[in-house]
């Protein structure tokens, strides 16, 4: 068994689950992590000197298309290049909207990115053209990465036997519609300058059922989306009570004792279900 970073090392993750992955699972997760680290965020990670196990091999310049000479490239030192960190803005996960698993919402995901306008202006003045950004669109790998982060976060409070892990088939690629369990907050949270990433384990208690949801924000010191992942659920009143008390959640909702359930429209609680009971639980 190998150690597993909850938030990947390549984005500064410092929290590790010891002996958490078998070799086969580690190979699967490393593939989609590589898609994100190199294809989606490769130039940005180089430009901002993100953590790497091979920093000595990291390039010192980035080739960029020359808008004045088609077919030619400009060699830009990494310190000058205003690379962007690309994210996906997502609606609420399908399961929380009461949708069947066959409904794919990923066509509604939008590419977004915080930008350093000062660095872009300096680049434009120096090179006589606006910077040209290159990246590969990897929505499935990005969503699988979020699901893996969420599962690791849940295991900081719970053991694998405490709940049914809804997310695992999606992490391992056995199920394809990531938008069913992965979603996000449509508006942006306030920036938190001191934080490189933030994760919360939340839970909602229904009659005889507990839903475990993890909230994730990567680089909350910028205007980046906040995501949620439906990690798993718990069956039975007694077991739900036990796990409900075990989770040290920032937000927990006990629908049983509240007496009634109303859809939550406030975007702060973007991970709250819109419908109850969820059709997927029947």
N, C-alpha and C positions, 0 to 999 in steps of 0.2 A: 504494500500500500504506500502511496506517495502523499506528501503534504500538498495541500491545496489552498492557494490564496483565495479569499472570499472576493474581494475586489482585486482584479488582476494586477500583478506586479508592474506591468507595462504602463499602467495609469497611476501608479503610486500606492497600490494596495499594501497595507502593512499587517493586516489581520490574516492569520493562517489557521486552517483546520489541520491538525496533525493526523497523518496516516488516514486520509479521507477518501482517496481515489485508488481504484485498481488500475493496472496498466492500460486495460482496454478503455475504460472511461477517460483516463488521462489523455489518451491519443485522440479520442473524439472531441473533448473539450479544447484541447490545444489547437485543433484544426480551426474551429470557429473563432477562437481567440486570436489566432494568427490573421484571419481574414480582417478582423477589426483593427488590430494593431498595425498591420502593414498596408492593407488596401484602403481602408476607410480613413485611418488616422496617421498613416505612415509619414507623410511630409510634415504634418503638424507636430508629431512626436519628435522628429529630428529638429525642427525649427525651435521648439521650446525645451529641448534637451530633457525629454521625459526619461524616466528610468529605463534602463536596458541592460541585459546581461552581456551585451557585446558592444559596449560603447567605443572600444578601440577600433571597431570596424565601421562605426557610424560615419557616413559621408560628411564632408565639410561644406558641400555646396549642393544645390538643387537645380536641375535643369528645367527651365521654363520656356514656353513657346514665345517666340519673338513676334509680336504683332506687326512689326514694320518689315520683317523679312520672312514671309511664309516658308515653312520647311526648315527654318533655322531655330536654334535654341539659345537662350541666354543662361550663362552659368552664374547663379546667384548664391553668394555666401549664405549659409544657414541663418546667420544672425540678422541678415537683411530681409529674409523672406517672411512675409506676413501670412503664414499658413493658417488655415481654419480647421477647427475641430467640428466635424459634421455630426449632427444628432438627428433623431427622428421625433417629430412631435406627433403624438398619438391620441386618439380618442380612448374612452374607457374600454377595458377589456370586454370581449364579447360575452363571457360568462357572467359578468356583472351587469350586463344589459339584458340578461334573460334570453340571449340569442342561442340558437343551436350551434354545435361545434362546426357545422359545415359552412357557416357564414364567415367569410374571410374579410376582415376589416383593414388589411394591410394596404389596400389601394388608397385608403384615407390617410396614411402616414405621410407627413410632410418633412422634407429636408430643411433643417434650420441650422444656423451656426452663429455663435457670438463672434464678433469681429473686433480687431484692434484698429480703429480708424486712424489713430495717430501714426501707427506703423505703416499702414497703407499709404497715407499721405507722404510720409518720408520716402517710401519706396518709389512712388510715382514721380516725385521730384528728382530722385537720383537716377532712375532708369528710363524716364520719359514715356512710361506706359503704366497702365494699371496692372497689378499682379494677376496672373492667370493661375487659378487653383486647379489641381488635379486630384481626383480620388476615385475609388471604385465603390459603387453603390452595393452595400451588403446588408440589407434589412433583416434577412433571416438570421444571419450570424450575429448581428447586433442584438436581436431579441433573444436568441438562445443564450448569449452572454448575460443579459439581464436576468434571465430565468436561473442561470447557474449562480449568479451573485445572490439572488433572493433565497435560493435554497440553502446556500452557505450561511447567510444571515440568520435564517430560521433555526439552523442547527446550533447557533450560539445559545439559544434558550431551550431547545427541545432535542430529544434523541430521535433518531430515525424511526423508532417504533411508536412514537407518540402520535403520529398522524399518517394519513394516506397521502403520499406525495404526488399530487396531480401533475406537477411540473416535470417530473423525471422523463417521461416519454418524449416531451418536447426538447429537453436538453440533449437527449441522446439521438434525436433525429427520427424517432419512431413515429411521432406525430408531427404534422407539418404546419398546421394553422396556428402560428404563434400568437396571432391577434386574439385568440380565444382566451388566453391566460395572461397576456402582456398588454398593458395599456398605459395611459399617461394622463397627466393634468394638462388641459389645453392652455391655460394661462401660465405665466411664469411666476415662480416664487421670488421673494425678495432675496437679493444676493447676500451671501454670508462670506465675507472676505477671508475669514480665518480657516475655512474648511475646504479640503480637497475632494471629499466625498461624504455623503451622509446616507444612512440606512436606518429604517425603523421596522420593527415587527409589529403588525397590527392584527387584531382579531375581532370577529363579529360572531356573537352567540345567538343562534336561532333555537327554537324548540327541538331538542334532540340532535343538534348539529352545531359545529363550530367551523368557521372559515378562517384560514390563516393567510394573510396578505402581507407582503413586504413592500415597503416604499423605498425608492432609490433615487438619489440625485448625484450625478457625476459632475464634478467641478461646480459646486454651488456658489463658488466665488465669482462665477460669471452667470449670464442669463442663459441657463441651460434647462431643458425640460426635466420635470419630475415624473418618475415612472412608478407603476405598481405591477406586481406579479402575484397571481393567485398561486400560492405554493402548495397548499393542501387543505384537507378537511378532516374532521373528527366526527365519528358517529356515536350516538348514545348520550343520554343526559349526564350520567355520572362521569363518563370519560371526558365529555366536553367541559364539565365543571373543573375537573382536575387540570386540564391543559389551559383553560382560561386563566386559572390562578397562577399557572407556571410561567406563562409568557409575561415578560417585563415589557409591556407594550406602552408606547407613547400614547396611543389611542386604542381603547377597547370599548365595544358597544355590546350591551346585553339587551337584545331585542325582547327576550322573554319578560324581563322585569320592567321593561319600558311600557309594556301593555299593548302597544301598537307599533306599526312600522310605516314610515312615510319615506318616499324617495328623497334623498338628500341632493339638493341642487347646488349647494355651495361648493364651488370648485376646490376649496381647501380639502374637502373630504372626497377627492376624486376616486378613491378606491372603494367607496361605499356602494353596495348593489343598488341598482335602480328598481329592481323587482324582487319580491319575495313571496313564496318560496321560489328558488331558482329552478327552472325546468330541468336543468342538467342533474339535479339531485333526485329526481323522481325515479 
